[in-house]
Amino acid sequence: MHDSREKVVIITGGSSGIGRCTARLFASHGWKVGIIARGLPAMQATAQDVRDQGGCAAIVEADVTDTAALEAAADSIISQLGPVDVWINCAGTGIYGRFDDVRENEFQRVTDVTYHGTVNGTRIALRHMRPRGQGCIVNVCSAIAFHGVPLLSSYAGAKGAVRSFTQAIRGELRLEKSHVRICSVFPAAMNTPFFSHALSHMGWPARPAKPIYQPEVAAEGIWLAARSNHSELFITGTTELFSLATRFMPGVIGWCVSQLGMERQLTRDHRAIELCEPTLFHPSDRVRGGRGPFNHQARGWSIQVWLLGLRQAICMRIRKMLRMTH
């Protein structure tokens, strides 16, 4: 990515949460931003965020489970903004409840959006990037990919599949000796509207497990992943420790995770109850920001992201100095 034109990023699920914060961050760095999501009012709000940062935005309504609609949306954005340099698969949805309480069509919908939506987005991104021989795909995964959590069986299965799928595609690109990159990023629990949008069979709305981070932290991690050679990027130290523990102490982690019963994953907070609006099958009419209702518990920083950013800045400075000397 060394041409002089403005770069283009396309974000699925960019109308709220991590996607919206990521759109804002890329725009602040001078990128053109394409947004694909289901709800027009929320996408318009994200587009305004982009313009407030001095950026250029294009929005198209599409469901990531509809391959034809998603491809048409990508074509429309590219015709408006130019060739895509980074594609971010950020769309996802979830259901809280015992496996036996989750209906088959509900489980299928979570899988279709969270996993198949990522597969569809990756396929379309590769069609545009392979002929040019450049580009980066970032698949937003989750710490839950390392070990499933009770009451989140559909989401855990989908995110585990996203990780393995991304690894497989990365291997294929290496076999091709392609310069197109693909990576997964692994946020911890984030204070996003995901929990307001998730369908709950627990009798009360869902909440994230502590420690909780603000979605801007995840956006910073995605920005770093898009501009580096990471194959997998842990957005917080919590996620990295969790991944290591599942590898070396699987029995202990399995027992600890099993203690996350229903009471520890639901909230009776009046603000969270007011904002609860499941969007499994239909988009919300409300315009959500990047953040959810758990601001008082969420951290706005991550030492892990700060160190990764510092390392990347030092490496870029060294490369720049080496080019100048030659």
N, C-alpha and C positions, 0 to 999 in steps of 0.2 A: 504494500500500500504506500507507494511513494509518488503517485501522480499528484498534480497540484489541485485537482478539483476538490470541491467539498465532499466529504464522506457521507454515506447514506447508511442508516440503520433502520431495520424493520423489526418491530416488536409485536408479537402476538400477546394478547392479554394485557395490552398497554393502557387500559382505561382506569385502572385502580391499582393500589398496592405497590408491589415491587416494580411492576411494569411501568406504572405512571412515574414513579421516582426515577427509574432508569431513563425514561424518555427525557425528563427534565435535565438529568445529569449530562447525557450525550449532547443535548441542545446547548448547554452551558459551555461545552467544548467546541462549539461551532459545527456540529453535525446536523444534517438534515434528518428528520425523524418521520418514519412511516408507522402508523398505528393500525393494528387490526384487532377488532374486538366485536362483541355483539351489541353493546348499548351505545347508540349515537350520542345522547347527551353527555355521557361520561367521556367518550372519545373527544368530543368537542372541548371539554374542560382540559383534557390532557394537551390537546393542540394549542389551547391558549397558554398553558404552562410553557410549552416549547417556544411560542412567539414571545412570551415575556422574557425568555432567556436570549432573545435575538435570533432564534432559529426559525427554520422553515418546516412546516408540518403538512403531512397528507394523511387523511383518515379514510378507512373503508370498513364498512360493516361486513363481517363474515364470521361464521362458526368454524372453528378449527377442525371440527369433525367432518365438515363438508369439503372434500378435497377440491372439487371444481370451483366452489365459491372462494376458497382460500387462494387457489392459483390465480383466479381472476382478480382478487384483491391485491395480490403481489404484483401482477402485471400493471394494474392501475397505478399503484404507488411508484413503481419503477418508471413508468411513463411520465409521471409528474416530477420525480426527484432525481432520477438517474439510476445507474446500476447499483445494486445492493452490495455493500462491503461487509456488513455484519448483520446477521439474522439472529434474533433472540426469541427462543421458544419459552414464553413465560406463562401461557394460559394454563390454568389448573383449577380444579374444584374438588370438594371433599364431602364425605358424610361421616358423622360421628354416630356410633351405636354398635351394639353386638352384631356379629355377622348374621345371626339368625333373624335379626330385626330389620336388616337392610334388604329391600326388595331387589329382585333380580334386575329390573330395568334401571334402578338407581345405581347399583354396583356397575352395571354396564356403562352407564353414562359417565361415571367418574373415570373409568378406564378409557373410554373413548376420548374424553376431553384431555385428561392429564397425560396419558401415554400415546394414544393414536394421534392426538393433536400435535404432539411433538414429532412423531414419525412423519406426519403429513407436512409439517413445516420444514423439517429437515430435507425431505425429498424435493420440495419446491425450491428451497434455497440452493441445493446442490445443482439443480437444473440451470440455475442462473450463474452459479459461481464456477462450475467446472469448465465451461467454455472459455472463461476469462483466466482460469488458472490462479485465482486468488479469492480470498474471502474468509470469513470466520463465522461459524455457527456456535452459539452459546445455548446450551440446554440447561434450564434452571431445574435442578434436582432438589434434594432435601436430605437433611441428616437422617431422616426416617428410612432412606434407601439402605443404610447400613444395618438397621435392625427394625423390624416392624413393631408398631405400637398397638396395644389393645384398643379396640373401638375405632380403629382407623384402617381396617383391613383393605378396603378398596384403594385408598390413597397410598398406603404403604406398598401394595403390590404394584401400582402404576409407577411410583417413583423408583422402585427397585428395577422395574423393566426399563425405565428411561436411562438409568445408569448403564445397564448391560448393553442396551441398544447403542448408546453413544460410544462405548468401548469398541463394539463391533464395527461401527462405521469408521471410527478412527483407524482401526486396523486395515480396513479396505482402502482408505485414502493413502495410507503408507505403502501398501502394495502397489498402488497406482503411481507412487512417487508424486502425488498431487501436492500443490502448495496450499490447497484449501485446508483450513484447520477446523476441528470440532472439539469442543470441551464441555465438561459438566461443571456447574458450580453448586456448592452445597451450603445453603443458608441453614442457620439454626432456626428456632421459633422466632417469627417476626410479627410485629404489631401491625398487621394489615387487615383490611376488610374481609379477608378469607374466612375468618371465624364468624363474621356476621352473615356471610353468604353461604356457609356450609350448612347443609341439612343436618339436623340433630334429632336422633331418636333417644336422647337421654332425658328428655323432659325440660331441659334448660339449654340455653345457647352454649356453644363450645368456647373454650379459651386455650391459649397456647401454654405449653409447659415452660417453666422457668429454666434457665435465664431467657429473657425476651429481649430482642433487639429491634430498633427502628428500621423500617424498610430502606431508608437511605443508606444504611450499612451494606445491605445486600446489593443496592445499586452500585456502590463503589466497588464491590467485589466483581460484579459483572463487567464494569468498565475496565478493571484490571485484566480480567480474563480475555476480553476482546482484543487487548493490545499486548498480549504476552503469548508465550509458547506452552502454557500450562495445559496438561491434558485433563486434570481435575484440580479444582481450586476450592479449598475450604474457606468459607467466608468468615468464620469465627474460630477462635481457639477451642471453643466448646465443641464444635463439629469435628475438628481434627482429633481431639482427645477421645470423643465418642467413637470415631472410626477406628482408632488404634485399640481402644478397649474391646470393641466387638471382635477384633482380630485375635487379640492375645488373651482376653478373659471372657469368652462368649457366654459361659455359664453364669458368671457374676452379672454381666450386663442383662442377660435374659431374665434373671431373677429381679433385678432392679426395675426393668421395664415393665414386668408383670405387676409391679406394685402401683403402676399408674392406673388406678381404677377409675370408675366413672366420676367420682366426686372430685378428683384432681384434674379432670379435663372439662368440667363444666363451670359456668359462672352464674351467679344470681345478681350480678351487678346491674343496676337499673339502666345505666347508659348502654351496656351491651345488649340488654333486652330490647331497648327502644330501637336499636340499629339492626336487630336481627331481621334478615330478609333473605331466605334461601333463594339461590339463583341457579339451581341445578339444571332446570329445563328452560327457564326464561330469564332474560337479562333484567337487571334492576332498572327501575325508572329514576332512582335517586343518583345523584352525582356524588361519588365517594372520592375522598382524597387518597393520598398514599397510605395514610395511617389508619389504624383501627382504634378501638375504644380503650386500649390498655397503655396509654401514654405514661401513666404514673409508675408503671412497672418496667418500662422498656429502656434499654441503654441506647444512647445515640452514638456510640463509638465501639470500635473493635481494635484491640492491639494487633491482632492478626492482619487485618486489612491495612492498618497503618504501616506495619513492617513490610508487607508485600508491596505497598505503594512506594515506600522508601527504597526498597531493593530495585524496583522497576525504574525509578527515577535515576538512581546511580548507574544502572546498566545503560540507560539511554544516554546519559551524559558521557559515559566512557566511549560508547559507539560513535557519538558525535565528534568527540575529540580525535578518535582514530581516523574518521573520515577526513577531518581537517588536516591531519598530519600527512595523509596520502594525497 
